[in-house]
Amino acid sequence: MKRKLNIYDYLFYLSLLVIFIWLILKSTGIIQTPFWLEYGVPIGSFGIAVLTLYQNLLDKIGKLGINLSVLNTNFNHLDKEFKDFRIEVRDDISELKDNVGILKTDIEILKKK
């Protein structure tokens, strides 16, 4: 099943791309900046990645909660229908017992003749 990407997915991948590019540029010596700027970009990108991952997790939990409530409602309806079915079956069995009793009586009457 193909999943549709939202804005948080794009932010997550963009932040990982920034970290990856920063690592390449830093390891090759292209980036030579002061300490606060040197680590500010990757820390900021990492922070954005964590926040977008958190947001996606919250969205998934929300959707799971909605699906569970729908499932609970469906089970409640199913339980009610099953109870109605059980009552109908019980009534049918009671009617069959009455009919069998009548048949036994009729058979005994026929045997006496």
Secondary structure, DSSP 8 states (H G I E B T S, - for coil): ------HHHHHHHHHHHHHHHHHHHHHHT-----HHHHHHHHHHHHHHHHHHHHHHHHHHHHHHHHHHHHHHHHHHHHHHHHHHHHHHHHHHHHHHHHHHHHHHHHHHHHHH-
